[in-house]
Amino acid sequence: GGVAVRGAPAVLHPLRTVDAPPGAVLDDVDPFRFPPGARLARRLSSERLAAWAGPLAAGWDLLLAHHPDVAVAVGRLISVLVPLTSTRRRMSSASSRACFGGVALSRPPDPLNAALTLAHEVRHVTLSALIDLLPLAGPDNGLYYAPWRDDPRPLHGLLQGTYAFMGVAEFWERQRHLDTGLGAHARFARWRDAAAETVPVLLASGGLTELGQEFVMGMGDRLDELAKESVPPHATTLAHRAAARHRDRWRRAHTRS
């Protein structure tokens, strides 16, 4: 006796590596490479892989040269990159506590966005690891405004976002001294102020553990330091306008008339 399996023979696709960070695996094969809901890209052709690898490698070089502390964190904590389908609007990325060390992202349009995305997502990976060891928040049924999201966020999500966007602000604080124009200054002010806005909300929520309170107060201290950094007046105006537009749009979407 025996077992006969009919159908086309299975094709095994090897996992490939990229240089951001060096040796990281690009997983476009495993059907369970990321939790459900993500817009997973199909297997990348050689041409599409090259289009991915170029901006990622250059973005990694940018981190090494100008954001070395971020590069160290990325090198230690991110080991798998999962391609997402690209959208016309903007680059997208995500991480998950269920996939420690993995980051899902759409194709970076340029090295700067590649570097920024890694700087952002490594903060989520870092905090997820910490929360697995030391709970920072307990059960909480509240939903909160987050200056970087279009949907109301639960407490755990707001905590994650605050920590991640503090990292984004720190990225732009350094990058604004390398870029010309006001854009980087405005992005620094925008995300610095956004993260600072949510710190008192977290502290007043009543949902943080004692360690969580200490952690968030530490974030507040760091954001107070960033608040002392000067920003060109017009860049500050641009940041304030962007923040006001986001809040107005959020209120229209989520406030009952």
C-alpha positions as CSV (number, residue, x, y, z in Angstrom):
1,G,0.0,0.0,0.0
2,G,1.0,3.6,-0.3
3,V,-0.3,7.2,-0.5
4,A,-0.6,8.9,-3.9
5,V,-0.7,12.7,-3.9
6,R,-2.1,14.1,-7.1
7,G,-1.6,17.6,-8.4
8,A,1.3,19.8,-9.4
9,P,4.6,19.1,-7.5
10,A,5.4,21.6,-4.8
11,V,7.9,24.4,-5.7
12,L,10.2,25.4,-2.9
13,H,11.2,29.1,-2.9
14,P,14.3,30.0,-0.9
15,L,14.2,32.9,1.5
16,R,16.5,35.8,0.4
17,T,18.4,38.3,2.5
18,V,18.8,42.1,2.3
19,D,21.3,44.5,3.7
20,A,19.1,46.5,6.0
21,P,20.2,45.3,8.5
22,P,22.8,43.0,7.0
23,G,21.6,39.4,7.0
24,A,18.0,40.2,7.5
25,V,15.6,37.8,5.8
26,L,13.1,39.1,3.3
27,D,10.1,36.7,3.8
28,D,7.7,36.6,0.9
29,V,7.1,32.9,1.1
30,D,5.7,31.7,4.5
31,P,1.9,31.9,4.4
32,F,2.0,32.7,8.1
33,R,4.7,35.3,7.9
34,F,2.5,38.1,9.4
35,P,-0.8,38.1,11.3
36,P,-4.1,38.2,9.2
37,G,-5.2,41.6,7.9
38,A,-1.9,42.7,6.4
39,R,-1.8,43.3,2.6
40,L,1.0,40.8,1.9
41,A,2.9,41.1,-1.4
42,R,3.3,38.1,-3.5
43,R,6.7,36.5,-4.2
44,L,9.0,39.3,-5.5
45,S,10.6,38.9,-8.9
46,S,14.3,39.5,-9.2
47,E,13.6,43.0,-10.6
48,R,11.2,43.9,-7.8
49,L,13.6,42.5,-5.2
50,A,16.3,44.9,-6.6
51,A,13.8,47.8,-6.4
52,W,13.3,46.9,-2.7
53,A,16.9,46.2,-1.8
54,G,18.3,49.4,-3.2
55,P,16.4,52.0,-1.0
56,L,16.7,49.7,2.0
57,A,20.5,49.4,1.7
58,A,20.9,53.1,1.2
59,G,18.6,53.8,4.1
60,W,20.7,51.5,6.3
61,D,23.8,53.4,5.3
62,L,22.0,56.6,6.3
63,L,21.3,55.2,9.7
64,L,24.9,54.0,10.2
65,A,26.2,57.4,9.2
66,H,23.8,59.8,11.0
67,H,21.6,57.7,13.4
68,P,24.1,55.2,14.8
69,D,22.0,54.4,18.0
70,V,19.0,53.6,15.8
71,A,21.2,51.4,13.6
72,V,22.4,49.4,16.6
73,A,18.8,48.8,17.7
74,V,17.7,47.8,14.2
75,G,20.7,45.5,13.8
76,R,19.9,43.7,17.1
77,L,16.1,43.6,17.0
78,I,14.9,43.4,13.4
79,S,15.7,40.1,11.6
80,V,12.8,39.7,9.1
81,L,11.3,42.1,6.6
82,V,7.9,41.2,5.1
83,P,6.9,42.9,1.9
84,L,3.4,44.6,1.7
85,T,1.7,45.7,-1.4
86,S,2.3,49.3,-2.3
87,T,-0.3,52.0,-2.3
88,R,-0.3,55.2,-4.2
89,R,-0.9,57.4,-1.2
90,R,2.1,56.6,1.1
91,M,4.4,54.0,2.3
92,S,2.9,51.7,4.9
93,S,4.5,49.6,7.7
94,A,3.6,47.5,10.7
95,S,4.9,45.2,13.4
96,S,3.3,42.7,15.7
97,R,3.9,41.3,19.1
98,A,3.1,37.9,17.5
99,C,6.1,38.2,15.2
100,F,9.0,39.5,17.3
101,G,11.8,40.7,15.2
102,G,9.6,41.1,12.1
103,V,8.6,44.3,10.3
104,A,6.1,44.4,7.4
105,L,6.5,47.3,5.0
106,S,5.7,48.4,1.5
107,R,8.5,49.2,-1.0
108,P,10.4,52.3,0.3
109,P,10.3,55.1,-2.3
110,D,13.7,56.4,-1.3
111,P,16.5,55.8,1.3
112,L,15.1,58.5,3.7
113,N,11.7,56.8,4.0
114,A,13.4,53.4,4.4
115,A,15.6,54.7,7.3
116,L,12.6,56.5,8.9
117,T,10.4,53.4,8.7
118,L,13.1,51.2,10.4
119,A,13.6,53.9,13.0
120,H,9.8,53.9,13.6
121,E,9.2,50.2,13.7
122,V,12.1,49.3,15.8
123,R,10.5,51.3,18.6
124,H,7.4,49.1,18.4
125,V,9.5,46.0,18.4
126,T,11.4,47.3,21.4
127,L,8.4,48.2,23.4
128,S,6.6,44.9,22.6
129,A,9.6,43.0,24.0
130,L,9.5,45.1,27.1
131,I,5.8,44.6,27.6
132,D,6.2,40.9,27.4
133,L,8.6,41.1,30.4
134,L,7.1,43.9,32.4
135,P,3.4,44.8,31.9
136,L,3.1,48.5,31.6
137,A,-0.7,48.8,31.4
138,G,-3.7,46.8,32.7
139,P,-7.1,46.3,31.2
140,D,-8.7,49.5,29.9
141,N,-11.9,50.0,27.9
142,G,-11.2,53.6,26.9
143,L,-10.5,54.9,23.4
144,Y,-8.2,57.8,22.9
145,Y,-7.3,60.4,20.4
146,A,-3.8,59.8,18.8
147,P,-2.4,62.6,16.7
148,W,-1.0,60.1,14.2
149,R,-4.0,57.9,13.6
150,D,-7.4,58.4,12.0
151,D,-9.1,56.0,14.4
152,P,-9.6,56.1,18.2
153,R,-6.9,54.0,19.9
154,P,-7.0,51.7,23.0
155,L,-4.6,52.5,25.8
156,H,-2.0,49.9,24.8
157,G,-2.1,51.3,21.3
158,L,-1.7,54.9,22.5
159,L,1.3,53.8,24.6
160,Q,2.9,52.1,21.6
161,G,2.3,55.0,19.4
162,T,3.7,57.6,21.8
163,Y,6.9,55.6,22.2
164,A,7.2,55.1,18.5
165,F,6.6,58.7,17.5
166,M,9.0,59.9,20.2
167,G,11.5,57.9,18.2
168,V,10.3,59.5,15.0
169,A,10.8,62.9,16.6
170,E,14.3,62.0,17.6
171,F,15.0,60.9,14.0
172,W,13.9,64.2,12.6
173,E,15.8,66.1,15.3
174,R,19.0,64.7,13.8
175,Q,17.9,64.6,10.2
176,R,16.9,68.3,10.1
177,H,20.5,69.3,10.5
178,L,21.3,67.3,7.3
179,D,18.4,68.3,5.1
180,T,17.8,71.6,3.4
181,G,14.5,73.4,3.7
182,L,11.9,73.5,6.4
183,G,10.3,70.1,5.9
184,A,12.5,68.2,8.4
185,H,12.2,71.0,11.0
186,A,8.4,70.9,10.6
187,R,8.3,67.1,10.9
188,F,10.4,67.3,14.1
189,A,8.1,69.8,15.7
190,R,5.0,68.0,14.5
191,W,5.9,64.6,16.0
192,R,7.7,66.0,19.1
193,D,4.5,67.9,20.0
194,A,2.2,65.0,19.1
195,A,4.1,62.6,21.4
196,A,4.2,65.2,24.2
197,E,0.4,65.7,23.9
198,T,-0.4,62.1,24.7
199,V,1.9,61.7,27.7
200,P,-0.5,63.4,30.2
201,V,-3.4,61.5,28.6
202,L,-1.6,58.2,29.4
203,L,-0.8,59.3,32.9
204,A,-4.4,60.4,33.6
205,S,-5.9,57.2,32.1
206,G,-5.7,55.2,35.3
207,G,-4.8,52.2,33.3
208,L,-1.0,52.2,33.7
209,T,0.8,50.0,36.1
210,E,3.3,51.5,38.5
211,L,6.1,50.6,36.1
212,G,4.0,52.0,33.3
213,Q,3.7,55.3,35.1
214,E,7.5,55.4,35.6
215,F,8.0,54.6,31.9
216,V,5.7,57.2,30.6
217,M,7.1,59.8,33.0
218,G,10.5,59.0,31.6
219,M,9.2,59.6,28.1
220,G,7.8,62.9,29.3
221,D,11.3,63.9,30.6
222,R,12.8,63.1,27.2
223,L,10.1,65.0,25.4
224,D,10.7,68.0,27.7
225,E,14.3,68.0,26.5
226,L,13.3,67.9,22.9
227,A,10.9,70.8,23.5
228,K,13.9,73.0,24.3
229,E,15.2,72.5,20.8
230,S,14.6,75.6,18.7
231,V,12.6,75.3,15.4
232,P,12.3,78.0,12.7
233,P,9.1,79.9,13.2
234,H,7.6,79.0,9.8
235,A,8.3,75.3,10.4
236,T,6.5,75.6,13.8
237,T,3.6,77.2,12.0
238,L,3.5,74.3,9.5
239,A,3.6,71.7,12.3
240,H,0.7,73.4,14.2
241,R,-1.4,73.7,11.0
242,A,-0.9,70.0,10.3
243,A,-1.8,69.1,13.8
244,A,-4.9,71.2,13.7
245,R,-6.1,69.7,10.4
246,H,-5.7,66.2,11.8
247,R,-7.6,66.9,14.9
248,D,-10.4,68.6,13.0
249,R,-10.7,65.7,10.6
250,W,-10.7,63.3,13.5
251,R,-13.4,65.2,15.3
252,R,-15.6,65.3,12.3
253,A,-15.3,61.6,11.8
254,H,-15.8,60.5,15.4
255,T,-17.9,63.2,17.2
256,R,-21.6,62.8,17.0
257,S,-23.5,65.9,16.0
